[in-house]
Amino acid sequence: MQRDATTPSDEEKLYLALSGIPAGRVIAYGELARRAGLPGRARWVGRTLSQFPEGAGLPWHRVINANRRISLPSGSPGHLEQRQRLLSEGVQFSSAGTIDRKYLLT
């Protein structure tokens, strides 16, 4: 089936939803998928964000897993970068590495 040129692609829908996440707030992959009109596609969101072009300027770092944690391996360069970006926006982590619910975009 051919896509109408005026209908946004799934990636465009995702990027639009992602661009709407304000600084200092986070969202889970599944919730981001739902907001993009792509319910049930949390894993697809994760894969798509993992292939996100460097320097694209969208706030990928504001997307976390359903357990309110950074999904990247702890101590990896990506994990450290995401954590630092969130900290610089005022998001706080517990000693267990979880993010308080008050930062969740609902």
C-alpha positions as CSV (number, residue, x, y, z in Angstrom):
1,M,0.0,0.0,0.0
2,Q,1.4,3.4,-1.0
3,R,1.5,6.1,1.6
4,D,-0.1,9.5,0.9
5,A,2.6,12.2,0.8
6,T,0.7,14.3,3.3
7,T,0.4,11.4,5.8
8,P,3.3,11.4,8.2
9,S,5.4,8.2,8.4
10,D,5.6,6.3,11.7
11,E,9.1,7.8,12.2
12,E,7.8,11.3,11.7
13,K,4.9,10.7,14.2
14,L,7.5,9.4,16.7
15,Y,9.8,12.4,16.2
16,L,6.9,14.8,16.6
17,A,5.8,13.2,19.8
18,L,9.4,13.1,21.1
19,S,9.8,16.8,20.3
20,G,6.9,17.6,22.6
21,I,8.6,16.2,25.8
22,P,9.6,19.3,27.9
23,A,13.0,19.6,29.6
24,G,13.0,18.1,33.1
25,R,10.4,15.4,32.2
26,V,10.7,11.8,31.1
27,I,8.5,9.4,29.3
28,A,8.5,5.6,28.9
29,Y,8.9,4.0,25.5
30,G,5.3,2.6,25.5
31,E,3.8,5.9,26.5
32,L,5.8,7.7,23.8
33,A,4.5,5.1,21.3
34,R,0.9,5.7,22.4
35,R,1.3,9.5,22.1
36,A,2.7,9.1,18.6
37,G,-0.4,7.1,17.7
38,L,1.5,3.8,17.6
39,P,0.2,1.9,20.7
40,G,1.8,-1.4,21.5
41,R,5.1,-0.5,19.7
42,A,7.4,0.3,22.6
43,R,10.1,-2.0,21.3
44,W,9.9,-0.4,17.9
45,V,10.3,3.0,19.5
46,G,13.4,1.7,21.3
47,R,15.0,0.3,18.2
48,T,14.2,3.5,16.2
49,L,15.7,5.7,18.9
50,S,18.8,3.5,19.0
51,Q,19.4,4.3,15.3
52,F,18.7,8.0,15.9
53,P,21.2,10.1,13.8
54,E,23.9,11.9,15.9
55,G,23.2,15.6,16.3
56,A,19.5,15.4,15.2
57,G,18.5,17.7,18.1
58,L,15.6,15.7,19.5
59,P,15.5,14.9,23.2
60,W,16.1,11.1,23.0
61,H,17.5,11.3,26.5
62,R,14.1,11.9,28.0
63,V,12.9,8.4,27.1
64,I,13.2,5.7,29.8
65,N,11.9,2.3,30.4
66,A,8.7,1.3,32.2
67,N,10.7,0.7,35.4
68,R,11.7,4.4,35.4
69,R,15.3,3.5,34.6
70,I,17.7,4.3,31.7
71,S,17.6,1.3,29.4
72,L,21.2,1.5,28.2
73,P,23.7,-0.7,30.0
74,S,24.8,0.9,33.3
75,G,28.3,2.5,33.0
76,S,28.2,2.6,29.2
77,P,29.0,5.9,27.4
78,G,25.4,6.2,26.3
79,H,24.0,5.6,29.8
80,L,26.4,8.1,31.3
81,E,25.5,10.7,28.6
82,Q,21.7,10.2,29.1
83,R,22.0,10.4,32.9
84,Q,24.1,13.6,32.7
85,R,21.6,15.2,30.3
86,L,18.7,14.4,32.6
87,L,20.6,15.6,35.7
88,S,21.4,18.9,33.9
89,E,17.6,19.3,33.4
90,G,16.9,18.8,37.1
91,V,15.8,15.1,36.9
92,Q,16.9,13.3,40.0
93,F,17.7,9.6,40.5
94,S,17.3,7.5,43.6
95,S,20.2,5.6,45.0
96,A,18.8,2.5,43.1
97,G,18.9,4.4,39.8
98,T,15.2,5.0,39.3
99,I,13.6,8.3,38.4
100,D,10.9,9.6,40.7
101,R,7.3,9.5,39.3
102,K,7.0,13.3,39.6
103,Y,9.2,13.6,36.5
104,L,7.0,11.4,34.4
105,L,5.1,13.1,31.6
106,T,1.5,12.0,32.0
